[in-house]
Amino acid sequence: MSQPIRFFYQGRVQEVDSAAPTRTVLQHLREDLHCTGTKEGCAEGDCGACTVVIGSLVDGELELRNVNSCIQFLPTLDGKAVFTVEDLKQQDGSLHPVQEALVECHGSQCGFCTPGFAMSLWSLYLKQEGKTEPPCRKTIDETLSGNLCRCTGYRPIIDAAVRMGELPAVSFDREALKAILQDLQRDTMFSYTHDGQTFHAPRTLAEMAELRAAKPGATILAGSTDVGLWVTKQMRNLGDVIYTRQVQELHRIATVGGKLEIGAAVSLDDAYQAVLELHPNDSLHELWQRFASQPIRSTGTLGGSVANGSPIGDSAPWMIVLGAEIVLRSDKGQRVLPLQDFYLDYMKKDWQPGEFVEAVRIPAPKAGQQFRTYKLAKRYDQDISAVCAAFALELENGVVRNAHIAYGGMAATSRRAPQAESAINGQPWNETTLCAGMEALARDYTPLTDMRASANYRMRTAQNLLRRFWMETRPEGAVSNNYVNAYTFKEGAAA
């Protein structure tokens, strides 16, 4: 039986029972509720004009995150709260400090992108409550990484991010919202049907497995950062949808058999934070910062990225070289295999009937292991890789052991470079060995030319990234990551 979508917006619980399951939050706000402050710019989660803040309960605690409403489907709001630029107005009609700061600092010109900036800044404002120091430049840049402006040049907006904390504070009643959301939570699976299409949100792993077995053709939905574009850009009919983000077991982060297990519904931000606690690595931290934007990382999942298996995905290469495993689940039980064996060909994976991703497992660092990952793209953040590389090896008296090399953007899938690995394994880690490995890469891959890079560029840069790895890890004269990193800047300095 179909149940109405229930969510909190503009001071009351809204119920929706007559919208398509793939109608976006943005469409509902603008076209159904006529709240037109939130804008549509790109309809693919890139420009940030549609940014809203979503409030949800995670393990009983309130989370408030800025997200792209243009690619989030309306039923995903069930049991949550949504805040738009209209909510910033104070009860006496005055501007919120975020808005006042944008006015004072001249942070708006044409104004089209301004509501999205205001909501991203509001999400930062909420995080700063109770803090005496203003946010640093790096935090501001990360917060605004998903918002594009073609008029002001960003400096006034960054100034506004500092200024908003200097104005008289406006508090936010988290406990009241938490109580409202607790009343909206469901104990059993949520199912919403309209025009023959059903959106299912199971609550348990067992429900998920049973539902997947019964509906093998249904579309699995997690963060909607990829699936959302199937609707907004490709106009595809997804059929029935199975939403993973309400399955509590899929939010688990734990240690299993000495490996870090990350559930398939864990957000990219939380997943990378957990991985970095296990692998405190500068290059991995940079990759996290450069992985799309903060709103995408808030909603996208590591499990969804792995399941999608894009050949230009940023996570697969480093997971492959570390020996990560993928945990698959069906109503018949669990199946575990190395991630590198999961990818068979372009967008072709080793699925068995009724399977879905339950988790990924990341091994702990090995003694003496050297590990790096690098991303090449035209912009620092919010851009898709032309080439993404990952390297891991161990040095024994200066000799290479257990070398693992993997690239994204160089083949139909993210995959290892067996000939390059063979060329350097068992050899002294010197420039002669490096050159042999670089030469072997040309036999491992035949990259394509596309809108992001030419085949020649991809091969040359793939080889040069191996050289950079050697420069950072060679036994004699190794250089620091900061020395060879074009994006290095000191805290507080202008980027």
Backbone hydrogen bonds, N-H to C=O, Kabsch-Sander energy under -0.5 kcal/mol:
donor,donor_aa,acceptor,acceptor_aa,energy
3,Q,191,S,-2.5
5,I,16,V,-3.0
7,F,14,Q,-2.0
8,F,80,K,-2.5
9,Y,12,R,-2.8
12,R,9,Y,-1.2
14,Q,7,F,-4.0
14,Q,12,R,-0.5
16,V,5,I,-2.1
23,R,20,A,-2.1
25,V,69,S,-0.6
25,V,72,Q,-2.9
26,L,69,S,-1.9
28,H,24,T,-2.2
29,L,25,V,-2.5
30,R,26,L,-2.5
31,E,27,Q,-2.8
32,D,27,Q,-0.8
32,D,28,H,-1.1
33,L,28,H,-2.4
35,C,29,L,-3.0
36,T,34,H,-1.0
38,T,35,C,-0.6
39,K,49,A,-1.7
41,G,39,K,-0.6
51,T,48,G,-1.7
52,V,67,V,-2.2
53,V,83,F,-2.3
54,I,65,R,-2.9
55,G,81,A,-2.7
56,S,63,E,-2.3
58,V,56,S,-0.5
58,V,61,E,-3.1
61,E,58,V,-1.9
63,E,56,S,-3.0
65,R,54,I,-2.2
67,V,52,V,-2.8
69,S,50,C,-1.1
69,S,67,V,-0.7
71,I,68,N,-0.9
73,F,71,I,-0.5
74,L,23,R,-3.4
76,T,73,F,-1.8
77,L,74,L,-2.3
78,D,75,P,-1.6
79,G,6,R,-3.1
80,K,6,R,-0.5
80,K,77,L,-2.6
81,A,55,G,-2.5
82,V,8,F,-2.3
83,F,53,V,-2.6
87,D,84,T,-1.9
88,L,85,V,-1.3
89,K,86,E,-0.7
90,Q,94,S,-2.6
93,G,90,Q,-2.3
100,E,96,H,-2.9
101,A,97,P,-2.4
102,L,98,V,-1.7
103,V,99,Q,-2.0
104,E,100,E,-2.8
105,C,101,A,-2.4
106,H,103,V,-1.2
107,G,102,L,-3.2
116,G,113,C,-0.6
117,F,113,C,-1.9
118,A,114,T,-3.1
119,M,115,P,-2.0
120,S,116,G,-2.1
121,L,117,F,-2.9
122,W,118,A,-2.2
123,S,119,M,-2.0
124,L,120,S,-1.6
125,Y,121,L,-2.7
126,L,122,W,-2.3
127,K,123,S,-1.4
128,Q,124,L,-1.5
129,E,126,L,-1.0
131,K,128,Q,-2.5
140,I,136,C,-2.2
141,D,137,R,-2.8
142,E,138,K,-2.3
143,T,139,T,-2.2
144,L,140,I,-2.1
145,S,142,E,-1.0
147,N,144,L,-2.0
148,L,47,C,-3.0
155,R,153,G,-1.5
158,I,154,Y,-2.6
159,D,155,R,-2.5
160,A,156,P,-1.9
161,A,157,I,-1.5
162,V,158,I,-1.1
162,V,159,D,-0.5
163,R,159,D,-2.7
164,M,160,A,-2.5
165,G,162,V,-1.0
166,E,163,R,-1.9
167,L,163,R,-0.8
174,R,172,F,-1.6
177,L,173,D,-1.6
178,K,174,R,-2.7
179,A,175,E,-2.1
180,I,176,A,-1.9
181,L,177,L,-2.6
182,Q,178,K,-2.1
183,D,179,A,-1.4
184,L,180,I,-0.8
184,L,181,L,-0.5
185,Q,181,L,-0.7
185,Q,182,Q,-0.8
190,F,201,A,-1.9
192,Y,199,F,-2.4
194,H,197,Q,-2.5
197,Q,194,H,-1.7
199,F,192,Y,-3.1
200,H,198,T,-0.6
200,H,241,V,-3.2
201,A,190,F,-2.9
208,M,204,T,-2.2
209,A,205,L,-2.6
210,E,206,A,-2.3
211,L,207,E,-2.6
212,R,208,M,-2.5
213,A,209,A,-2.0
214,A,210,E,-1.8
215,K,211,L,-2.0
218,A,215,K,-1.6
219,T,240,D,-2.8
221,L,242,I,-2.9
228,G,224,S,-1.0
229,L,226,D,-0.8
230,W,226,D,-0.8
230,W,227,V,-0.7
231,V,227,V,-0.8
231,V,228,G,-0.8
232,T,228,G,-2.4
233,K,229,L,-2.1
234,Q,229,L,-1.6
235,M,231,V,-0.9
236,R,230,W,-2.7
238,L,236,R,-0.7
241,V,198,T,-2.6
242,I,219,T,-2.9
243,Y,200,H,-3.3
243,Y,241,V,-0.5
244,T,221,L,-2.7
247,V,244,T,-1.8
248,Q,203,R,-1.6
248,Q,246,Q,-0.8
250,L,247,V,-1.1
251,H,248,Q,-1.9
252,R,249,E,-1.2
254,A,261,E,-2.2
256,V,254,A,-0.6
256,V,259,K,-3.1
259,K,256,V,-1.8
260,L,362,I,-2.9
261,E,254,A,-3.8
261,E,259,K,-0.6
262,I,260,L,-0.5
262,I,360,V,-2.8
263,G,252,R,-2.8
263,G,261,E,-0.5
264,A,358,E,-2.3
265,A,250,L,-2.4
266,V,250,L,-0.6
266,V,263,G,-1.6
268,L,297,R,-0.6
268,L,300,G,-2.5
269,D,297,R,-1.9
271,A,267,S,-2.7
272,Y,268,L,-2.8
273,Q,269,D,-2.0
274,A,270,D,-1.9
275,V,271,A,-2.4
276,L,272,Y,-2.6
277,E,273,Q,-1.2
278,L,274,A,-1.1
279,H,275,V,-3.4
281,N,279,H,-2.1
285,H,281,N,-2.2
286,E,282,D,-2.3
287,L,283,S,-2.1
288,W,284,L,-2.1
289,Q,285,H,-2.1
290,R,286,E,-2.0
291,F,287,L,-0.9
291,F,288,W,-0.9
292,A,290,R,-1.2
294,Q,142,E,-0.6
297,R,293,S,-2.8
298,S,294,Q,-1.8
299,T,295,P,-1.0
300,G,296,I,-3.5
302,L,266,V,-1.1
305,S,301,T,-2.0
306,V,302,L,-2.3
307,A,303,G,-2.4
308,N,304,G,-2.4
309,G,305,S,-1.9
313,G,310,S,-1.7
319,M,315,S,-1.8
320,I,316,A,-2.7
321,V,317,P,-2.1
322,L,318,W,-1.3
323,G,320,I,-1.2
324,A,319,M,-2.8
325,E,361,R,-2.3
326,I,337,L,-2.8
327,V,359,A,-3.1
328,L,326,I,-0.6
328,L,335,R,-3.5
329,R,356,F,-2.8
330,S,333,G,-2.3
333,G,330,S,-1.5
335,R,328,L,-2.9
337,L,326,I,-1.8
339,L,324,A,-2.6
341,D,338,P,-1.3
342,F,338,P,-0.6
342,F,339,L,-1.4
343,Y,339,L,-0.8
344,L,342,F,-0.6
344,L,348,K,-2.6
345,D,348,K,-1.6
348,K,345,D,-2.5
350,D,342,F,-2.2
351,W,349,K,-2.0
355,E,352,Q,-2.0
356,F,329,R,-1.7
358,E,327,V,-3.1
359,A,327,V,-1.5
360,V,262,I,-1.8
361,R,325,E,-2.7
362,I,260,L,-2.8
364,A,258,G,-0.6
369,Q,366,K,-2.2
370,Q,393,L,-3.6
371,F,369,Q,-0.5
372,R,391,F,-2.2
374,Y,389,A,-2.5
376,L,387,V,-2.7
377,A,375,K,-0.5
382,Q,292,A,-2.3
383,D,290,R,-0.5
385,S,312,I,-0.6
386,A,376,L,-3.2
387,V,376,L,-1.2
388,C,408,G,-2.0
389,A,374,Y,-2.6
390,A,406,A,-2.3
391,F,372,R,-2.8
392,A,404,H,-2.2
393,L,370,Q,-2.0
394,E,401,R,-2.8
395,L,368,G,-0.7
396,E,394,E,-0.5
396,E,399,V,-2.7
397,N,395,L,-0.6
399,V,396,E,-1.4
400,V,427,Q,-2.9
401,R,394,E,-2.9
404,H,392,A,-3.4
406,A,390,A,-2.3
407,Y,415,R,-2.0
408,G,388,C,-3.2
409,G,311,P,-2.7
415,R,407,Y,-1.5
415,R,413,T,-0.5
417,A,405,I,-1.9
421,E,417,A,-2.3
422,S,418,P,-2.3
423,A,419,Q,-1.8
424,I,420,A,-1.2
424,I,421,E,-0.5
425,N,421,E,-2.3
426,G,400,V,-2.8
427,Q,424,I,-1.9
429,W,398,G,-2.8
430,N,428,P,-2.4
434,L,430,N,-2.4
435,C,431,E,-2.6
436,A,432,T,-1.7
437,G,433,T,-2.2
438,M,434,L,-2.6
439,E,435,C,-2.3
440,A,436,A,-2.0
441,L,437,G,-1.4
442,A,438,M,-0.7
442,A,439,E,-0.9
443,R,440,A,-1.7
444,D,440,A,-1.1
445,Y,441,L,-1.7
450,D,448,L,-0.5
450,D,453,A,-2.6
458,R,454,S,-2.4
459,M,455,A,-2.3
460,R,456,N,-2.7
461,T,457,Y,-2.8
462,A,458,R,-2.4
463,Q,459,M,-2.3
464,N,460,R,-2.3
465,L,461,T,-2.3
466,L,462,A,-1.4
467,R,463,Q,-1.7
468,R,464,N,-2.4
469,F,465,L,-2.4
470,W,466,L,-2.2
471,M,467,R,-2.7
472,E,468,R,-1.9
473,T,469,F,-1.3
474,R,470,W,-2.1
479,V,471,M,-2.2
483,Y,480,S,-0.7
484,V,480,S,-1.0
484,V,481,N,-0.5
485,N,481,N,-0.8
486,A,484,V,-0.7
488,T,485,N,-1.3
493,A,490,K,-2.2
